[in-house]
Amino acid sequence: MKKLLTILILVIMTLSFRSSNSAIIDTTKVYGVTIDAISGLKNTIPALSNLARKPTTRIVFDEWVAASTYVNAVNQIHPVSFIMGELLDSYYMGQYNLSQYTSRAYEYLNALGGTVDIWEVGNEINGEWLGSTPDVVAKMDTAYHIFKAAGKKTALTLYYNKDCWSNPQNEMFRWAVNNVPLHMKTGLDYVFVSYYEDDCNGLVLNWQQVIDSLGKIFPNAKLGIGECGTVNTANKASFITRYYNTTVSHPRWVGGCFWWYFRQDCVPYTSALWLVLNTAINNIPMPVNLLSFLSSESGRDTKLNWVTSSELNNSGFDVERISEGTDWTKVGFVTGKGTTQFPVTYTFEDNNLTTGKYRYRLKQIDYNGSFEYCYLSGDVDIGIPSKFNLSQNYPNPFNPVTKIDFTIPVDSKVSLIIYDVTGRETARIINNEVKKADYYTVAFNGSSFSSGVYFYKIISDNYVQTKKMMIVK
């Protein structure tokens, strides 16, 4: 729709930096922006990746443009942002017949189905400029079925037009009640409301009332503000702040606010309006407010400490770790405090790591399964041991398996040998192998051994040590 406004205008007129690895990923909210063209990605992608919360970028797929045109751009954007694909802008809906719209849906699904997270099957769907209502409904419903059948998330965007319509049948709530099929009312994943104050007499909406009414029509969908913006330069900063910090008390409110002019106003990320947007996004309260997330190291052990200022429906935290050449792995879970307005301190220990650099993140999980990520700033660096050491096995006594830790400060040939009380060698866990300087843990299975006292001995180039262990069956 804004393409038309831009054309009309042309005729009339002839927080601070945050690195992407510290951005919060919050699935309880949608932090939306719109890009209406894929040119200039060199500057657009940093503007997205440096936002304080991982955004959802709404990409406008242009009319009569092949889906293949967007593959490279979507692949570049997706690592730093969720993506909502606008199948077709409302202004061009009337140019497509049902067959063409259906073909377009399949074409875009096949080309981009693996990287687009949400599919907007209808944009400003009740707008009077889209065409005849039966034709619009048929296109909307067909696209919905295509993406739902493929297991994709679907969104519908309505157009708020109180006292701004020619035909009362196109009033947003009336149109939605009368024309959105029941299976869509109950099956849509998201419903957004597009609204531009410039288009509707400068009316400032009571979003609580709008969302409450919308929630009754769509009983299962997550609800939010769709595309929004202003062409008035003097109002842009205040509009961004007001829309993104809109507060609505509704269990399915997700925010949204897909600022139409993101590419024009907020790129590059050094622009003044990018800072306004980032500040507004960073000020949106989250179910769990994290005050700090810190780490400390002792030898091969890491202790993580974090503090929350308040919590709402917090089931707990998955603690996840990644190192070079690996994927994120869950290493533990810490139970949350549910709902509290008081600070809570949490601690988690990740022990017996090997030499290397590690990164950590918390996956905070609500009781309803929604989650958000918060990343530890910087790496945890487990250095090379400073000396040879052989630790006491654990558990001890044991049956039948125990673990033995040892450290090597320089690359060495190593043997680890088991003896009985007579001094007879009974097993070799490590046999003269070259080991790099590092921390090591090996397991010994004594299932074939009798109960009694045994000794284990490490022999290296410049180090020999023996310790006692006991098998009890």
N, C-alpha and C positions, 0 to 999 in steps of 0.2 A: 504493500500500500504506500510506503514512504517513497517508492520510486516515482509515483505520480506527483507527490508533493515536491520532490526534488526538481522534477521537470518544470513544475509550475513556478517554483522559486527562480529557476534559471531564466525562465521566460520573463518574469516580472523584473528581474534585476539585470537581463541580457548579461604515614607510617613510614614510611621509610622503606628502602630497598629490602626485599626479601628474596633469597635464593630459592630456586624451585625445589631443592631438596628439603627446605624447611616449611614449605607451604602446607597448610592443613587441608586434608581431603575429608570433606564432611558430606555424607550421603543423607543426612537429615534435612538438608536445605539445598536449594538450587541457587547458585550464584551466576546469574545469566548475563551474557552479552551477545550482541548480534554482529556478525560481519556480513556485509552485503556484497562483497567481492573478495576474491582470493589473491588479488595482486598485492605486492608489498609484504609477503609473508616474512621476509627477513626481519622486519620490524614488528610485525603483528605477533609472531610467536613469542618473543621475549616479553611483550606487553601482557600476554596471557600467563606465561610461566612465572612471572614475578609477582602476580597477585597473591595476597595473603591467604586466600582460600582457593582451592582448585575450582576453576569456573566451569560452567557449561556453555560452550560456544554454539550459538544458533547460526548455522550457515544457510544463507539464502541460495538455493539452487535456482539459477536463472532459467527463464522460459526458453524453450526450444534449444537448450544446451545439453549435449550428451553427458551422461553420468561419468563417463571415463575422464572427462575434463577435470573432475574434482578428486580423482583418486589420489594423486600425489599430494595435494593440499591437505586432504583429510588425514592421510598417513602422517604428515608432518605435525598437524595440530593435535592429533589424538593422544600422543604421549604426555602432553601438558594440560589437557582439558578434556572433559566429557564433551560429547557432541550431540546436538539436536539438529536433525536435518529437516529444513522446511521444504517439503516436497514441491511446493509451488506457491509463489506469493499470490495473495488474494486478487491483486489487480489483474492477473493474467488467467485466472480460473476460467473466465468466460471464453477465452480463446481455444480452450481444449474441449473436445467432445468426450463422452464417457470412454470410448475405446482408446483415445489418445491418452487420457489421464490414467487409465488402467495400464497401458503399455509403459507409461512413464514410471509408475509405481514399481512394476516388475524390473524395469531396467535399472533403476536406482537401488533397489533391494539387492539385485544380483551383483552390482558393482561395489556397493558400499555397506552392505549388510553386516560385514564383520567389524566395522569401525564406527558406525553411527550408533549411538547409545539409545536415542529416543527419536521416533519418527513423528513429525508433525503432519498428520494426515489431512488437516484442513486449517487454513489460515484465515482469521477474521471471517469465519465461515458464515455469519449472518449478515455480512455487509451487502448493501443493496446493489453494489456494482458487480457481484459475482455471477449473476444470471438468474434464471428461473429457479425457484426453490426445489422443485422435484429433481432438476438436473444437478443442482449443487449437492443435494442429499445423496443422490446415486453415486456421485464421484467420491464424496467423503466416506460413505459406507463401504464402497468397493475397496478403496485404499486401506481402510481400517482392517477389513477381512484379510487382505493380502499380507500386511505386516504382522497381524496377530497370528495368522496361520504359520508364519515363519518364526514365531516365538519372540517377536520384537516388542519393545515397549512403545506405546502409542500416546500421542498427545493431540488435543484439539484446542485451537485458539479461537475464542469468541471475541467479538468487537463491542466494547461498551459504548452505547450511543443514546443515552438518556436525552430526550428532547432534541436529538440530532439526526432523526430519521425522517424520511418522507412517507414511508409506508409503515404504519404501526405494527404490522406483522413481522417486521424485521427488528423490532426491539429485542435486545439480547436475551433476556430471560424468557420472553414469550416464544421467540424463535427456538430456543434450546428445548423448552418443554414440548413444543408442538412438532419438532422436526428431527431431533436426534433420536435414533432408534433406541429402544430399551436396552438392547444388548450392548450398545455403545455407552449409554448412560451408566451401566453397571460394570462395563469392561475396560473403559479407558484408564490408562495409568496416570495421565496428567490432564488437567484442564486449566488453561491459562486465559487471562483476559487482557487483550490488547487495548491500550488506552493512550490517547494523545490529547492533552489539555488544549493544545493549539487547535484541534479539530472540533472541540465541543464546548465552545463558549467559555473556556478557562475554568470549567467546573473542577473543583478538587474533590475527589471521591472519598466517601467513607468506606474504606476497604473492608472494615470489619463487617459491615452490612452486606457488601457485595459477596464476600467469601462465604458468609453464613447462608445466604440465599443460594449460592452456587452449590454449596455442600449438600443441600437438600435435593437438588436435581441430579447430582452425580455423587452417589453415596459411597463410592469406593476410591475415586480418583484423588491424587494429590493435587492441591490447588495453589495457584499463584498468579502473579502479574506477568503478562506476556510482554510483547514488545512495547516500549515506551520511549519517550524522548521529547526534545523540543528543538526548533530551529532558531529560537531566540538565544543568541550567545550570552546575553546577560543573565539568563535564567538557568543555563545548563548546570552549573555547580550546585545550585540550590535544589534543582530537580533531582539530580543524581543522589544527593544526600537524603532527600525526603523519600524518594521511591525505594531505595535500597534499605533504608532504615525503617520502612513501614512495619508496624507491629500489628499482628492479627492473632487473636487467641482462638485457634481452631486446630484440632488434632491432626488435620491433613494439610495445613499451611506449610508451603516450602519456600516461599519468597519468589524467586524467578527474576523479574525485572530485566528483560533482555534489551538493554539499552541499544537502540537501533544504530546510533552514531558512534559505536565503539571505535571502529577503524578510523573515522574522521577525527574524533575528539581525544582519544586515549592512546594513540599510537604516534610516536614511540612512548615507552614507559617513563621517559623524562618529562613528558608534558604535564602541565598543571592539572588538567582534568583527570589524567590517569591517577595522580596522587589523591585527588578528591574521591575517585571511585574506590581506590584501594583502601583509603581510610574508612569509607562508608561500609565496605564489605567487612573490613576487620572489626568494625564496631557491632556487627550483627551478633547477638548473644547466641551461644551454643548450649546444648543440653549439659555439657560438662565443660566448665571453664578452667583451663589449665594455667596455673600461675608460673610453674617452672618445671623443667625436665632436664636433669643433670646426670652425669656419670662420674664414677671414680674407679681407678684401677689399682689392684694390688697383685703383683706377679701375673699370673694367668687368669685372675678372677676380675670380673666387672660387677660393680654395684650400680644399679639405676635407681634414682630417687626422683619422684615427681609429686607435686602438690596441686590440688584442686581447690578453688575458692568456693565453688558450689556445684551441686550435681542434681540432675533430674532424670529419674528412671535409668540409672546407670547400673547395668548388669556387671560390668567389669572391663578389664583391659587384657587383650592378647598382647604379649610382648613378642615382637618379631625382629629378626636379625638377618643381615646380609653381609657377605664378604665377597672379595673378588672372585669371579667365576661361578658364583652361586646365585640362587633366587632367594627372595624373602622367605624365611622359615619361622614358623611359630616355635618359640622356645619356652613359653610358659603362659600362665593366666593368673591374673590377680583380681580377686573379687571386689566389686565396687560397693559403694555405700547406699545405692539406691537413690533416694532423694534426700538432700541435706543442703542447708544454707551455710554450713560451717566449713572451714578449711579442713582438708583431709590429706595426710601424708602417706605416700605409698613407697614401698621398697621392693626391689627384685634383684636377686643375685644370679648372674650367669657365670658359672665356674668352669674351670678346667679347659679354657680355650687354648688353642695353639697360636703360635706366633703369626701375626698378621693384623690387618686393619679391618674393623667391623663398623657397621652402621646399625642403629636401632630405631624402631618406631613403635608407637603405641597404637593399637587399634581399639578405640573405645567403643563398646557395644551397648546399645540400649536394650531394654527388655523386649522391644518389638523387632529386634534384629537390625535396625539401622545402625550405622557405624560411622566413625570419622577417624582419620589418621592424624597423628602428630609426630613429627620427626625430631630426633635428637640432633642438635646442631653440632656438626663436626664428627670426626671419626673417633672411635676407640682404638688405640694402638697398643697391641700386646707385643712387647719387645722380646728380643732374644734373652734367654736366661743368663744370669751373671755367673753361675757356677754349676758344676756337676751336683746332682742330688738324686738319691733314691728314697722314696717316701714309703711309709708303712702302708701295707696293703689294706684295702677296705672292701667289704667288711672283714673283720677278723675277731674271733673265729668265723669260718664260713662253710657253706655247703650248698651247691658244689662250686659256685663261681665267685671269684674275687677280682678286684682291679688293682693294678700296680702302676703308680705314677713315677716318672723319672724325667730329669732335665739334662740337656747337653748344651753347653755354651759354645762349642765349636763343632764343626763337622768331624765325626769320628766313626770308627768301627765299633760296634756294640754287640755284646752277647748278654742274654738274660737267662740264667740257668737255675733249675730247681734241684735241690738235694734233699735226701732223707736224713734222719738223725745220725746215721752211720757215715755220712759223707758221700754216699753213692749218688751219682747223678741220675735223676729220674725223668727229667724233661728239659728241653731247650725251647723257650718261648721265642727268643731271638738268637740267631746263630751267625755271629760275626758279620752283621750287616752294616753297611754304611748309612748312618743317620745324619741328617742335617741338624744344625743347632736349632733346638725347639723344645717345646713341652710335649711329653708323650704320656699316653695312658694305654695300657694293654690289659687284656682280660686273660685270666688263667682258669681253666675248667678242671677241677679236681674230681670229677665224677668217677674216674677209674682208680682213684687213690684211696687207700685205707685211712681211717681216722688217725690223727697223730700230729706230731710237730714236724714241720719242714722248714727249709731255708731257701731263700731266693737271693741270687747273687748277680750283680751287674759288673761286667768287665768291659772297660773302654780303654782307649789309648793311654790315658793318664789317670785313670780312676777305677778303683775297685771298692765295692761296698756290699755287705751282706746283711739281711734282716730275717727275722723269724716270723713264721705264720703257722696257723693251726687249722686243720680240717676236723670238724666235728659232725659225725653222721648219726 
